[in-house]
C-alpha cells in the first residue's frame, strides 16, 4: 500500500539527473502552467496547476500511478482545463518533486496527507481523479476523508481486487520491451497493452531514472478495500477499467463496484489496458467531463 520507509534518491547527483528529466517531461503540458509546494505533516507536496482559479467549473485534482509523475496526465490537461482549474499532485512517496519526511503507514494517514494538500490549496468540492495507485488513493479519500470531495473517478484503480501475479509479469515484460528498437516499441506496446512503450521519450525518461535511482524501489501492493469500506462511499463515483487491464479483471470489478458503491457509473474501456488515459485519451476526457457535468446538475437539482 505505502512504502515502509521514507523514499529517497541514492545520491544528490541521481536526484539532479532525475529532476532535469522530470522538468523536460513537464514541458508536455500546455502553457501556462504553474507549480506550488504545500507543506503537510508528512512532507512537502509538489502540485502542478493549470487553468485560472476563477474558472467556472469546479477544481479537478489528478493523482498519478505508482512511480509515475504529473506529465502522465498531459493528454488530459487542455481538455479538462478548458473550464476547470486542474491540479496534478506529485504523490508523496514516489520519485518526483515532492519530499517525504514521515511515512504514511496506512489508510487514514494517506487520507490525512492528501486532505492537508487540498486544505493547503484552499480547495473545496474537488473532483478527484486517480489512476492505478492514484485510484487507490482516490477511493481511500472517499472512504476516510470525503469532506472536500464533490466526486471521485478512479481509473483502473488499485483497491478493488488483490494485485495478481500477471501484473508483475506485465511490468517485467514492459521493461524488456524498452530494450526493443524504438521503431518496434509501439507494436510491442500494443501487443502488451502497455502505452509506455509508445509514449513520448520525455515522459519515459523520469520513470526509467526513478526505477534505477530511487529507494526503496517498490512498495507493498495496495490492499483491497473491504465490502463495508466500498459501501460507505457516499459520493458520485465513476469507475473506468481497461478491457485489457493487467491489474484487474474488468467484469468482476464492474460486478463488485456496482453491487457495493451506491449509484456508481462504471464502464469497461475497449482497446485499452492499465494506462487507459494514455491509450484512449479522448474517450477518457469525454467521460470525465460528462460525469463532472452530471454531478453539477445533480447539485443544482
C-alpha positions in Angstrom: 0.0 0.0 0.0 2.7 2.5 1.0 6.4 2.4 1.4 7.6 1.3 4.8 10.5 3.9 4.9 10.9 7.4 3.5 11.7 7.3 -0.2 15.0 8.9 -1.3 17.4 9.1 -4.2 20.6 7.2 -3.9 22.6 10.4 -4.3 22.2 14.1 -5.0 23.7 13.6 -8.5 21.0 11.0 -9.2 18.3 13.3 -7.9 19.5 16.2 -10.0 19.6 14.0 -13.1 16.0 12.8 -12.4 14.7 16.3 -11.8 16.3 17.5 -15.1 14.4 14.8 -17.0 11.3 15.4 -14.9 11.3 19.1 -15.9 11.7 18.2 -19.6 8.7 15.8 -19.2 6.5 18.6 -17.8 7.0 20.6 -21.0 4.5 18.1 -22.5 1.8 20.1 -20.6 0.2 23.0 -22.3 1.1 26.5 -21.1 0.7 28.5 -19.0 1.5 26.1 -16.1 2.5 27.0 -12.5 3.6 24.9 -9.6 3.3 25.3 -5.8 4.6 23.4 -2.8 2.2 22.5 0.1 3.6 21.7 3.5 2.0 18.8 5.3 2.6 16.7 8.4 4.2 14.1 6.1 6.4 16.3 3.9 6.4 18.9 1.1 3.9 18.0 -1.7 4.5 19.5 -5.1 1.5 20.4 -7.2 1.2 21.5 -10.8 -1.7 23.8 -11.7 -3.3 24.7 -15.0 -6.2 27.0 -15.8 -7.4 30.1 -13.9 -8.5 29.6 -10.3 -11.5 31.7 -11.3 -12.7 29.2 -13.9 -16.4 28.5 -13.9 -16.0 24.8 -13.3 -15.1 23.1 -10.0 -11.5 22.1 -9.5 -10.2 18.7 -10.8 -7.4 17.1 -8.9 -5.3 14.3 -10.5 -3.3 11.6 -8.8 -0.8 9.6 -11.0 0.0 5.9 -10.7 2.9 4.2 -8.9 6.3 5.5 -10.0 4.6 7.9 -12.3 4.5 11.7 -12.4 2.4 14.6 -13.4 3.4 14.6 -17.1 1.5 11.3 -17.4 -1.7 13.5 -17.4 -0.6 15.7 -20.3 -3.2 14.3 -22.7 -5.9 15.3 -20.2 -4.8 18.8 -19.2 -6.0 21.0 -22.1 -9.4 19.3 -22.3 -10.1 19.3 -18.5 -8.6 22.7 -18.0 -10.7 24.5 -20.6 -13.4 25.2 -18.0 -11.9 23.8 -14.7 -8.8 24.6 -12.7 -6.7 21.5 -12.8 -4.2 20.3 -10.1 -1.9 17.4 -10.6 -0.2 16.2 -7.4 3.2 14.5 -7.1 2.3 11.6 -4.9 4.3 11.9 -1.6 6.0 8.5 -1.6 7.0 8.4 -5.3 10.0 9.9 -7.1 9.2 13.5 -8.1 9.4 17.0 -6.7 7.5 16.1 -3.5 9.8 15.5 -0.5 8.6 12.9 2.0 9.7 13.2 5.7 7.3 10.9 7.5 5.9 7.6 6.3 2.1 7.4 5.9 1.7 3.9 7.3 -1.9 3.2 6.5 -5.3 4.3 5.0 -6.1 7.0 7.5 -2.6 8.5 7.2 -2.8 8.6 3.4 -6.1 10.3 3.6 -4.6 12.8 6.1 -1.7 14.0 3.9 -3.9 14.3 0.9 -6.5 16.2 2.9 -3.8 18.6 4.1 -2.8 19.2 0.5 -6.4 20.1 -0.5 -6.7 22.3 2.5 -3.4 24.0 1.8 -4.5 24.7 -1.8 -7.7 26.2 -0.4 -9.8 23.7 -2.4 -13.3 22.5 -1.5 -15.7 20.4 -3.6 -13.0 18.9 -5.9 -13.4 16.2 -8.4 -10.7 13.7 -7.5 -9.3 11.5 -10.4 -6.7 8.8 -9.9 -5.0 6.2 -12.0 -3.9 2.8 -10.6 -2.3 3.6 -7.2 -3.7 7.1 -7.6 -7.1 5.3 -8.0 -6.5 3.6 -4.7 -5.7 6.9 -3.0 -8.9 8.3 -4.6 -11.1 5.6 -3.2 -9.3 5.8 0.1 -10.0 9.5 0.4 -13.7 8.9 -0.3 -13.8 6.3 2.5 -11.8 8.1 5.1 -11.9 11.8 4.4 -14.5 12.8 1.9 -15.4 16.3 3.2 -13.6 18.2 0.5 -14.7 16.0 -2.4 -17.5 16.6 -4.9 -16.9 13.3 -6.7 -14.3 10.6 -7.4 -13.2 8.9 -10.6 -10.8 6.0 -10.0 -9.3 4.8 -13.3 -8.2 1.1 -13.4 -7.7 1.5 -9.7 -5.9 -0.5 -7.1 -8.0 -1.5 -4.1 -10.8 -3.4 -5.9 -9.0 -6.7 -6.2 -5.9 -8.3 -4.9 -2.9 -7.5 -7.2 -2.5 -10.6 -9.5 0.8 -12.2 -10.4 0.3 -11.3 -14.0 0.6 -7.6 -13.2 4.2 -8.1 -12.1 4.9 -10.2 -15.2 3.4 -7.4 -17.3 5.7 -4.8 -15.7 8.7 -7.0 -16.3 7.6 -7.6 -19.9 7.3 -3.8 -20.3 10.9 -3.3 -19.1 12.1 -5.8 -21.7 10.0 -4.0 -24.3 12.0 -0.9 -23.6 15.1 -2.7 -24.9 13.4 -3.2 -28.3 14.4 -0.9 -31.2 12.5 2.3 -30.9 10.6 1.7 -34.2 9.3 -1.6 -32.9 8.2 -0.3 -29.5 4.7 0.9 -30.5 3.9 -2.6 -31.9 5.2 -4.3 -28.8 3.2 -1.8 -26.7 0.0 -2.7 -28.5 0.7 -6.4 -28.0 1.3 -5.9 -24.3 -1.4 -3.2 -23.8 1.4 -1.1 -22.4 1.2 2.6 -23.6 4.5 3.4 -22.0 6.3 1.8 -25.0 4.9 4.3 -27.4 4.8 7.3 -25.0 7.0 10.3 -25.7 10.6 9.8 -24.8 10.4 12.8 -22.4 7.6 11.1 -20.4 9.5 7.8 -20.1 12.9 9.2 -19.1 12.0 10.1 -15.5 10.3 6.7 -15.0 13.4 4.9 -16.0 15.7 7.1 -13.9 13.5 6.8 -10.9 13.5 3.0 -11.2 17.3 3.0 -11.2 18.0 5.6 -8.5 15.0 5.9 -6.1 14.9 3.7 -3.0 13.1 1.7 -1.9 12.2 0.6 -5.5 8.9 -0.9 -4.6 6.0 -0.6 -2.2 3.8 -3.3 -0.8 0.8 -4.0 -3.0 -2.3 -1.8 -2.3 -4.7 -3.7 -0.1 -8.2 -4.4 -1.4 -10.9 -2.4 0.3 -13.5 -4.4 2.2 -17.1 -4.6 1.1 -18.0 -2.3 4.1 -15.5 0.3 3.1 -16.6 0.5 -0.6 -20.3 0.5 0.5 -19.5 3.5 2.7 -18.7 5.7 -0.3 -21.4 8.4 -0.5 -20.1 10.4 -3.4 -20.8 10.4 -7.1 -18.4 7.8 -8.5 -17.1 7.0 -12.0 -15.0 3.8 -12.4 -13.3 3.2 -15.8 -11.5 -0.1 -16.3 -9.3 -1.1 -19.3 -10.7 -4.2 -21.1 -7.0 -5.4 -21.4 -6.0 -4.3 -17.9 -3.1 -6.3 -16.4 -4.2 -5.2 -12.9 -7.9 -6.0 -12.9 -10.5 -8.5 -14.2 -12.9 -6.0 -15.7 -16.1 -7.9 -15.5 -15.5 -8.9 -11.8 -14.6 -5.3 -11.0 -17.8 -3.9 -12.5 -19.8 -6.5 -10.7 -18.2 -5.7 -7.3 -18.4 -1.9 -7.6 -21.9 -1.8 -8.9 -23.0 -4.1 -6.1 -21.4 -2.0 -3.4 -21.0 1.7 -4.3 -24.3 3.4 -4.4 -25.1 5.0 -7.8 -21.7 4.2 -9.3 -21.2 4.7 -13.0 -18.8 2.0 -14.3 -17.5 1.2 -17.7 -15.1 -1.2 -19.4 -13.0 0.8 -21.9 -12.4 -1.1 -25.1 -8.9 -1.2 -26.7 -7.3 -0.1 -23.5 -5.1 -1.7 -20.8 -4.0 -0.3 -17.5 -2.8 3.0 -18.8 -6.2 3.9 -20.4 -5.7 7.7 -20.0 -2.8 7.4 -22.4 -4.3 4.8 -24.7 -7.8 6.3 -25.1 -7.3 10.0 -24.0 -10.2 11.4 -26.0 -12.6 8.9 -24.6 -11.3 9.3 -21.0 -11.5 13.1 -21.3 -15.1 12.9 -22.6 -16.2 10.5 -19.9 -14.7 12.6 -17.1 -16.1 15.9 -18.3 -19.6 14.4 -18.9 -19.5 12.8 -15.4 -18.4 16.0 -13.7 -21.1 18.0 -15.6 -23.7 15.5 -14.4 -22.5 16.0 -10.8 -23.0 19.7 -11.1 -26.5 19.2 -12.5 -27.4 16.9 -9.6 -26.2 19.6 -7.1 -28.3 22.3 -8.8 -31.3 20.0 -8.7 
